[in-house]
Amino acid sequence: MNQRMEAGLFDQVEEHVRSHVEWLRLLVEALGALVVAAGVAVVIVGLVRHLLARPDDHFIPIRLAFARYLTLALELQLAADILSTSVAPTWDRIGKLAAIAVIRTVLNHFLTKEINDERARVEPARQRSPASGPAATD
């Protein structure tokens, strides 16, 4: 009889933990979506400013800013997938998580590489620019 009570209590606690983890997963997924939305807003504002101020200049700073938002959003979405798999680890879910993790890691790697490459191209040009003073090189 005591073992049944312990098993019932364990099941209740397990269900409680699953429920909380599911809510956390939803929160992390929503946060990832908000980060993408914020990145899109930053891009729109940046494009409008860019087109009004200097329409013949390049878009690299805007692309770099958006890439940073996408990189953070990818990490949050991967965290949500990990939470989802942690509460019900079936081989099917683990396989899907592995595939998603690989895809997102590759995307994140190439976004980071592009950010670094673009930054390396932009920084020397900023330092040579006559409009840039000592404060602009920080």
LINHU-V699617 format. One record per residue. N is the residue number from 1. PHI is phi in degrees with one decimal (999 if undefined). Layout:
# LINHU-V699617
N	PHI
N	PHI
This chain:
# LINHU-V699617
1	999
2	-66.0
3	-66.2
4	-64.2
5	-64.8
6	-65.1
7	-64.1
8	-64.0
9	-65.1
10	-60.9
11	-61.2
12	-65.5
13	-64.5
14	-60.8
15	-65.0
16	-62.3
17	-63.9
18	-58.1
19	-61.4
20	-67.1
21	-65.8
22	-63.5
23	-64.0
24	-63.4
25	-60.4
26	-61.6
27	-63.0
28	-66.2
29	-62.8
30	-64.1
31	-62.4
32	-60.8
33	-65.3
34	-64.5
35	-64.1
36	-62.5
37	-61.3
38	-63.4
39	-62.6
40	-64.0
41	-61.8
42	-61.5
43	-64.3
44	-60.9
45	-61.6
46	-62.0
47	-66.0
48	-62.7
49	-59.8
50	-62.3
51	-67.5
52	-76.6
53	-88.0
54	-149.7
55	-65.7
56	-93.8
57	-81.3
58	-85.4
59	-102.0
60	-57.0
61	-60.8
62	-68.2
63	-62.8
64	-64.1
65	-62.4
66	-65.9
67	-61.5
68	-64.1
69	-63.6
70	-64.7
71	-62.0
72	-64.1
73	-62.8
74	-61.3
75	-65.8
76	-66.8
77	-65.6
78	-64.6
79	-61.1
80	-63.2
81	-65.5
82	-63.9
83	-60.4
84	-60.9
85	-74.0
86	-67.7
87	-87.4
88	-144.5
89	-78.5
90	-91.6
91	-63.7
92	-63.7
93	-65.0
94	-63.3
95	-63.2
96	-63.8
97	-61.1
98	-61.0
99	-64.0
100	-63.8
101	-61.9
102	-64.4
103	-60.9
104	-67.3
105	-66.1
106	-63.9
107	-60.2
108	-62.4
109	-59.5
110	-71.3
111	-63.6
112	-63.5
113	-62.3
114	-65.0
115	-58.5
116	-65.3
117	-63.6
118	-65.9
119	-62.1
120	-64.5
121	-76.6
122	-78.5
123	-58.0
124	-62.3
125	-67.1
126	-65.3
127	-69.9
128	-84.7
129	-64.0
130	-66.6
131	-76.1
132	-86.6
133	-97.8
134	-60.5
135	-72.6
136	-75.6
137	-89.3
138	-69.4
